[in-house]
């Protein structure tokens, strides 16, 4: 990311003149040493000419003052760059090693153009401790030495001729490009050395971490398509060449003491690469690897730790020598929908630990090839042809068995082998072999033993049969692992439920079944148990049950009818004991179906109402007691006389209004209040308006 940011920064700043070289179309000549501590740009129509013996140093800016555009030392070329060193007076371009510190990489030299050719020519130069980025610019590096450098190329036609790379690589660039720009890299007569001779100076910060066991842990040439590498020597890198198969060629090159020699990656089975006259020796991995279509001729591959030649796709291999590898040549399909052509002729393959040639998926004719050097042959023979056999392992219900199974086989010759494989995948089994004397041995039919844990099945794989379904009599095993009530403490007549957790401890999925709940041996409920995966669990609740006082035994029985086939039917039951406190008398709890929060709330409200009523009655009684005894009946009440009567009335009687017949007044003997009595019907008693005493009227 830091390097991408640096590239973007340079492209932005190139449009801003930092230290302009000269007027448009002019040539700027550097004939003396220079120090670059910020961005120096060469404009699009200008040319920078560096003469013999000049040394250009890229140094960080120690002044503490930022430069006009940037404090990073960069030579950015939009025009043309010409470096004219000689054998006697080489041009030097070097970066201060401190620029590597902190995880940075010194992208010191940028050459960028719009897909134009002949934009730079660098000859007889020594470049060290720096990264060179080339984007959309054609040119040549010739007779140069790169020490601890990265030469990065993007969308450019670049030639690298007669150069030496010491702990240095050629890789893909990061500058933007366009589809129409030419993109081809030619590396001719160059030497790449990634080993660690004592004469080399200490490695910079980032590079030192890549050095492992005297091999530089990077790829010497890592590029895309249309790469041409000729007459080069590459040694001491983890990979010699990695390139796109399409249009690439490697000719007359030597790869030695690498991890992997040549690796060509194709993205289509028709992508074609050419390898001619190469030597790949002493690699600890593969000598030559090709995906797509490879033409391999007149080459030598030897002393490789794994495969000499690996081809995934079509291979034309002629006049090659492969020796002292684990397997000489391995052939397989690039795409199983595309049947490749394999043609091997005029080759000599010998001294391999296994077979000289191993072909997967189809036959091959090895006529015209030799499998010895006169005395040494191959460990197991000339040829092994194998087939991919798809093995599907299922249980008795037809479900694919999860996990990996163990396969042991015995072929028709009595040879034995085995491997682990996931069910439904393919295993590679030899179809026939040809020994060192040319005798063919058919390996089919196979006796197979497929095992999963303690369960196994033996079957036969017939000749021409490349797909097989194996049924293992493996069964589920349902076990109740937890049983309890849904309340920690239970009271008599309380509604409770029971909980059981069921686990499938078997090797396959368990189908649907049921669990029975029993209390004191009597069934109280039956509930379904869902389908369970391997090691799957399910929690099952019973319907509500009204508790009765005392100590009880609760039992859960899984698959009590035995309808589900299991590996173990003796672990299907689980029982626990629990206590129920209280009495079985209904009481309020019996009337309302058990003590519960709603019932308790109702009882509380009723008690409050009852208390309020009692208090009201007591209050009224208290007030009556404070009033004293009920007064004696009032006497002397007589009807009002007629208006024409003259006799005087008693003092406590006064005439009432004449408008109401029978109206009169009566004086309360307790408080002295005179109360008016006016009614068309004579009442038996009245109430005193003041003290509320009852006054009885005498007839």
C-alpha positions, 0 to 999 in steps of 0.5 A: 500500500505504501508503494501504491501511494508513492506511485500515485504521489509521483503521478500527481506531482509530475504535473507540477514542475519541481525542478524543471530540467530545461525548456521543452524539447531541450536536453539536460546533461549531467556530467558531474555527481548529483545528490537528489533529496526531493522530486526532480522531474524530466518533462514530457518532451525533454531528455536527461543525459547522464554521462560516464562516471557520474554518480547519482545519490538518492538521499533523504532530506536532512535539512528539516525543511520540506522540499518544493514538492516532496521530501522523498528523493525521486527522479521522475522521468516523463520524457527520455532518459539516457545513461551512457556509462562505459566499461571503464566509467560506469554510472552509479545510481544508489539510494541511502539504505536508511530509506528502507527503514520503517518498512518503506521501499525507496521508489527512487526512479520512475520512468512513465510514458503513454505506451511509447517506445525508446523512452529510456536507454540505461547502459553500463550502470550500477544500481543499488538499494532502490526500486525502479518503476517503469510504466508504459515506456519502452527501453533497454537496460544493458550491461547493468548491475542491480544489487538489492534492487526491484525492477518493476515493469507495467504495460511496457516493452522492456529489454534487459540484456547482459545484466547481473542481478544480485539479490534483485528481481524483476517483477510486475509494476504498479503504475497505471497502464492501458490495454493498447500499450505494448507489454512484453519483457525480454530478459537476455543473457542475464545472471541472477544470484540469490545466494549468500556469498561472503563477498556481498555487503549486508542486506538492507532492512526489508531484504534481510528478513527474506534470506533463508537457508542461503536462498533468497525467498523471492522469485527472480522473474515474476511477470505476466504474459509474453515474457521471453527469457533466454540464455540466463543463469538463475541460482539461489531463489525460491523460484526462478521464473513465474510467468503467464503461460500465454505467449511466454518462452524460456530458452537456453536457461539454467536454474540451479539451487532454487526451490522451484525452477520454472512455473508457468501459469495458464488461465486457459487450456489453450494458453501455450508456452515454450521451453527449449534447451533449459537445465534445471538442477538441484531444486527442492520442489518441482523442476518445471511446472506448466498449466495449459499447453506446454512445448518442452524440448531439449531440456535437462531436469535432475536432482529435484526433491519432488517432481521433475516435470508437472503438466496440468493440460497438454504436453509435448515433450521431446528429447529431454532428460529427467533423472533422480527425482521423486517422480519423473513426469506427472501428467494430469488434466487442466480442466476435466471437461477438456481431454488433453493430448500428451505426447512424449517422444525421444526422452530419457527418464531414469533414477526416479524413486517412484515411476518415470511417468505418472498419468492421471485420467487417461492412457498414454503411449510411451513408445520411443522413450528410454527409462534408463541410462544404461545401468540405472532404471526407476524405483517402481517402473516406467509408467503408472496410469491412475483414475479418480474414483468418486466414493460416496459413503452414506448411512442406512438412511441414505444420508452422506456420512459427515467427516472423513472415512478411512479407506484401505484397499487391495488391488488385483496384484495383491498390493495394498494401500490406503488413505483418509478421504471426505465422503463424496470426494475422489480418491486416486487409484492406479488403473495399471502399471508398467514395470522397468521390463515393460510388463503391464499389470492391471490393478482392477478390481479392488477390494475396498474396506471403508471404515468410520470409527468402529463401523466398516464395510467391505466391497469390490470396485470393478474394472471400469467403475469410477464411482461407488456408493458405500453404505455403512451400517452406522446408526444414531444413538439418542441419549437423555442427558438431563431431566428436571422440573421447570421449578426448583421447588414444587408445592402440592396442586401446583401446575408444573412441566418436565424438561428433558434434553436429548443428545445424539451421540451416534455417528449419523443423523437421528430421525424423528422419534418420541419421548415419554414422561412418567411419574411413579411409573405412570405415563403423564405425557408423550412429546415428539423429538425432532431430527438430530444431527451428530452431537446435536441436542434438543430440549423437550418439555411436557404438558402441564402436570398438577403436582401431588404432595410427597416424593416422586420418581420422574422418568423419561424414555426416548424411543420407548417403542423401539421404532428408531434403529440405534447403536445402543438401546440400553441408554434411552431412559433417565430417571430422577426424584423430586419432592412436592411440599404442602397438602393435596386439599384443594383449598383456594388452590384447588378452587382456582387450579393452583396457586399462581400470581393471578389468583394471589392478586385476586385474593389480595383485592378481595381481602382489601375490600373486606377490610374496608367494609369492616372498618366502615361498619365499625365507624358507624357503630362508634358514632352511634355510641357517641350520640347516647341512648335513643330518646323516649318517644315524644308525647303530647303531639296533637293534631292542629286545631281549627282556625276558629279554636281559641284555646292555647296550645302547649308551649312546645307546640306551635301551629304549622302552616295551614297549607299542608293538612296535618302539619305540626312542630315537635321539639327534640327533648335531647337538643331542643331543636324544634322540627317541623313535621309537614306531611299529608300522612301522619308519620310514626316517627321523625328524625331530628334535623340537628342531632339526628335522634329518632322522635316517635310520634304518639298516636 
